[in-house]
Every structure is written in C-alpha cells, then in structure tokens.
Amino acid sequence: MSENTINLLPRSAVKSVPRRKFLNLLRALTVIAVSFLFITSLSAFFVGRVVSPDAERKQEQKVLADFSPLGDSMAKLLFTHDRLLEIGKILNTRTSLDAKIGIIQSFVPQAAGIDSLRIDKTSVEITVSSASLRRIDEFLANLSGALDRGNTIRAITIQGVGYNGKGEYFVSAKMTLL
Amino acid sequence: MKNPFLSTQKLLFWYFLYKDYLVFGSVVAICVLIFLIFVPAQVRNILLLNEQANDIKQKVKVLSANVDVLSGIDSVLLNNQLTLAHGALPSEKYFNGILQSVSQASSKAGVDVGDFTIEIGDLSLSNTEIQPLSSIAINITVNGDIEGVKRFLKELSHIFPLSEVISVQTGGLGGSRIEVLFYFKPYPLSTLPNTTSVKPLSEKERSSLNVLSSFQNSSASAF
C-alpha cells in the first residue's frame, strides 16, 4: 500500500476485504455448480427420453404381428434358396461322362473295337484292338490330332502296342483329359 | 498428553473462522462429485439406448422388407418350387429314391443292373450349424454294351435325386462298373432368425428350377 494513501478502516476490516472477495467468488462458484448440475440432469433426462427405443419397439411389435403369418413362407423360401444354390453348383460342375465316352469313341476307327475303357473326370485308360495294324495306327493318329487341337486331351501315354495271339493287334493308352 | 477439550476448542475455533468457506466449498465439492458419478453413467446409458434404438430400427427395416417380399410370393408356387428343389437335393440319405432312380435309368436305357453296393457312411448329421453338401457313393454293375452304359449315364443324370457319375469301367467280364455319387444336403440344425433378409428367387435360381423341371422327377414328394 502506498504511503500517501489514507485508510480509515480499522485494521481488522482491511484484512477481511480479500477474504470477503474470496467468499463471494466461492458463493458464485456454488451457484454455478448447482445450476450446472441441475441443467445437466435435466438435459440428460430429456436426451434419454428422446433416444429411448420405445417408439421403435412399438413399431417392431407391429411389424412382427404382420410378419407372424409369413414365417412359414420365409422358411420355405430360405430353404429353396439354400437347395438351389447347391443344385446350381452341382449342375455347373458335374461332368458328363457319357459325352466324354462319346468323344473317346469318336477316336476309335470303325473296324476297331474297344476292349476295355476306364474313365473318370480327369483320365481315361483305353485298350483298342483291331485285326488291322492300319486301324491301330489310325486310332493313334486320331489321339495325336486331338492332343494337337488341345480341346479334349492334355496328355497321352501309350502303355503298350502288341499282338494278342488271337489275330488282333491292340494298343493301350492312358490319357489325361482337360 | 494431549488435552481433548483443547483440541475440540481448537476445532470449534477453526470451524467458526472458516464456516462460510466450509459450507460453500462442501456444496461445490458435492456438486463436482455428483457430476463425476452421474454424468458418465448417464452418457453411457444414452449411448446404449441409442444403440438399442438403432438395432431395433435396423431389425424393423429388415422385417418390413421381408414382409413386402413374402407378401408378394405365391405360396402354392413356392411349395412347388421347394418340392422340386427338395426332390433334386434331398435333406437326407434317401435310399428309396436312389434305388428308384437307378431302376428307372436302367429300364429307360434298356440295360440290366446287376449287383450294386452302397457306401452308407455316417448316419449322424454334422453338428455344425451350416450343413455341408454331402453324397452317398454307389457302385453299380450294368450289364450291357458301351452304348447301353452311355444311355444309362444320360438317363441317370436326368433323374432325381441329383447324382454325378465319378468313374466308369467297361470291358471284360461281369459288365461295366459305374461309380455314382448321389447328393443330399441336410437342413440347418438351428432355427433361422426372422431378421434374416430374404429375397425372391433370382433369375439364375429360376433357370436352375427350369432345368430341374425338365428332368424327370422320380422322387419329389409332397413337402
């Protein structure tokens, strides 16, 4: 405090001025805190009411009531989807071995016969016999041609060519199919 | 030794000296405490309610769409479609249907079926929720020439239940050996939730049904 200032208050009162200021500040703070708490509680209450799912629950009950008689149809439709998904896969992926046998038969000349045939999805083992070596040669040429065209056969292994002692020549071949 | 009376006096002195501070300070402290306890819990609750409301909205949306789709479906047509699909792909090992289809294919192809073996396999269903596509393997002996075998294979591919010929061995004594897989798929074990989104049959599925309709239906029975 400046020396020129004249303070007429008693000494105890001078000391109480900052104390009163602090007390006023504390009072203000109390009012603010209580108001803030009140406003926050009120806001939380109203926000809680706004976001409450009660209205949605009522709507759900209504839709469920509409849906109830259709439950059986839904199950049937889902089962049909499930069946048809697998059926589509089977129809698209299953191999028609009768068609493949037909293709293999087309390589065998008229005057030659199939002695044995083993066929699966990817391979064929065939033994063809004929009284004429020319037909055997023709069969091999047909296989070779099919291999060159590359639309049926991927690989051929000739397992044996011989004479069966009954007047016929034979050839055994193993093929890997495309 | 401390005098408790003096201590109480001291406390009272401090209390009266700072009484105003104590009251207001306590109110502020309690407000802060309530705020810290109350507000996070309330915020969590509001978020939870909001999440629940969104879930229910989503469920209602799916249910409404399902009601629209299902209301537009002809139940008689749906029954026929399911019967057809079920006949093509049964839900269980349908031995009677398999034997009938073999018999029918052989009679149409004009070949005799000799002996055959069926690999029954495990009769219990898988415990998984989504049941996989399964099959029963059958080895059939067909007495006939290679053309007869081809006819038999062709007929078999157009008869229910759907099957796939895995291998054919012909020539030699004892007829031709044919290994066939007959497919089946069990229905799901668990019940389907009504919030599963349903769609009407797609063009691809209708096309599959048309293919199935063209096949001879030897085993479809009322579902």
Chai-1 contact restraints between the chains, C-beta under 6 A:
chainA,res_idxA,chainB,res_idxB,connection_type,confidence,min_distance_angstrom,max_distance_angstrom,comment,restraint_id
A,L23,B,D20,contact,1.0,0.0,6.0,A-B,restraint_1
A,L26,B,F24,contact,1.0,0.0,6.0,A-B,restraint_2
A,R27,B,F24,contact,1.0,0.0,6.0,A-B,restraint_3
A,L29,B,V28,contact,1.0,0.0,6.0,A-B,restraint_4
A,T30,B,F24,contact,1.0,0.0,6.0,A-B,restraint_5
A,T30,B,V27,contact,1.0,0.0,6.0,A-B,restraint_6
A,T30,B,V28,contact,1.0,0.0,6.0,A-B,restraint_7
A,A33,B,V28,contact,1.0,0.0,6.0,A-B,restraint_8
A,A33,B,C31,contact,1.0,0.0,6.0,A-B,restraint_9
A,V34,B,C31,contact,1.0,0.0,6.0,A-B,restraint_10
A,L37,B,C31,contact,1.0,0.0,6.0,A-B,restraint_11
A,L37,B,I34,contact,1.0,0.0,6.0,A-B,restraint_12
A,L37,B,F35,contact,1.0,0.0,6.0,A-B,restraint_13
A,A44,B,Q42,contact,1.0,0.0,6.0,A-B,restraint_14
A,V47,B,I46,contact,1.0,0.0,6.0,A-B,restraint_15
A,G48,B,I46,contact,1.0,0.0,6.0,A-B,restraint_16
A,V51,B,I46,contact,1.0,0.0,6.0,A-B,restraint_17
A,V51,B,L49,contact,1.0,0.0,6.0,A-B,restraint_18
A,V51,B,N50,contact,1.0,0.0,6.0,A-B,restraint_19
A,V51,B,A53,contact,1.0,0.0,6.0,A-B,restraint_20
A,S52,B,L49,contact,1.0,0.0,6.0,A-B,restraint_21
A,P53,B,Q52,contact,1.0,0.0,6.0,A-B,restraint_22
A,P53,B,A53,contact,1.0,0.0,6.0,A-B,restraint_23
A,P53,B,I56,contact,1.0,0.0,6.0,A-B,restraint_24
A,E56,B,A53,contact,1.0,0.0,6.0,A-B,restraint_25
A,E56,B,I56,contact,1.0,0.0,6.0,A-B,restraint_26
A,E56,B,K57,contact,1.0,0.0,6.0,A-B,restraint_27
A,Q59,B,V60,contact,1.0,0.0,6.0,A-B,restraint_28
A,E60,B,I56,contact,1.0,0.0,6.0,A-B,restraint_29
A,E60,B,V60,contact,1.0,0.0,6.0,A-B,restraint_30
A,V63,B,V60,contact,1.0,0.0,6.0,A-B,restraint_31
A,V63,B,L63,contact,1.0,0.0,6.0,A-B,restraint_32
A,V63,B,S64,contact,1.0,0.0,6.0,A-B,restraint_33
A,D66,B,V67,contact,1.0,0.0,6.0,A-B,restraint_34
A,F67,B,L63,contact,1.0,0.0,6.0,A-B,restraint_35
A,F67,B,V67,contact,1.0,0.0,6.0,A-B,restraint_36
A,L70,B,L70,contact,1.0,0.0,6.0,A-B,restraint_37
A,S73,B,L70,contact,1.0,0.0,6.0,A-B,restraint_38
A,S73,B,I73,contact,1.0,0.0,6.0,A-B,restraint_39
A,S73,B,S75,contact,1.0,0.0,6.0,A-B,restraint_40
A,M74,B,L70,contact,1.0,0.0,6.0,A-B,restraint_41
A,M74,B,V198,contact,1.0,0.0,6.0,A-B,restraint_42
A,K76,B,L78,contact,1.0,0.0,6.0,A-B,restraint_43
A,K76,B,L82,contact,1.0,0.0,6.0,A-B,restraint_44
A,L77,B,V198,contact,1.0,0.0,6.0,A-B,restraint_45
A,L78,B,L192,contact,1.0,0.0,6.0,A-B,restraint_46
A,T80,B,Q81,contact,1.0,0.0,6.0,A-B,restraint_47
A,T80,B,L82,contact,1.0,0.0,6.0,A-B,restraint_48
A,T80,B,A85,contact,1.0,0.0,6.0,A-B,restraint_49
A,R83,B,A85,contact,1.0,0.0,6.0,A-B,restraint_50
A,R83,B,L89,contact,1.0,0.0,6.0,A-B,restraint_51
A,L84,B,A85,contact,1.0,0.0,6.0,A-B,restraint_52
A,L84,B,E205,contact,1.0,0.0,6.0,A-B,restraint_53
A,L84,B,S208,contact,1.0,0.0,6.0,A-B,restraint_54
A,E86,B,L89,contact,1.0,0.0,6.0,A-B,restraint_55
A,E86,B,L133,contact,1.0,0.0,6.0,A-B,restraint_56
A,E86,B,K185,contact,1.0,0.0,6.0,A-B,restraint_57
A,I87,B,A88,contact,1.0,0.0,6.0,A-B,restraint_58
A,I87,B,L89,contact,1.0,0.0,6.0,A-B,restraint_59
A,I87,B,S208,contact,1.0,0.0,6.0,A-B,restraint_60
A,G88,B,S208,contact,1.0,0.0,6.0,A-B,restraint_61
A,I90,B,L162,contact,1.0,0.0,6.0,A-B,restraint_62
A,I90,B,Y183,contact,1.0,0.0,6.0,A-B,restraint_63
A,R94,B,E164,contact,1.0,0.0,6.0,A-B,restraint_64
A,L97,B,L153,contact,1.0,0.0,6.0,A-B,restraint_65
A,L97,B,V165,contact,1.0,0.0,6.0,A-B,restraint_66
A,L97,B,V168,contact,1.0,0.0,6.0,A-B,restraint_67
A,D98,B,K150,contact,1.0,0.0,6.0,A-B,restraint_68
A,D98,B,L153,contact,1.0,0.0,6.0,A-B,restraint_69
A,D98,B,K154,contact,1.0,0.0,6.0,A-B,restraint_70
A,I101,B,K150,contact,1.0,0.0,6.0,A-B,restraint_71
A,D115,B,G171,contact,1.0,0.0,6.0,A-B,restraint_72
A,S116,B,G171,contact,1.0,0.0,6.0,A-B,restraint_73
A,S116,B,G172,contact,1.0,0.0,6.0,A-B,restraint_74
A,L117,B,T170,contact,1.0,0.0,6.0,A-B,restraint_75
A,L117,B,G171,contact,1.0,0.0,6.0,A-B,restraint_76
A,R118,B,Q169,contact,1.0,0.0,6.0,A-B,restraint_77
A,I119,B,V168,contact,1.0,0.0,6.0,A-B,restraint_78
A,D120,B,S167,contact,1.0,0.0,6.0,A-B,restraint_79
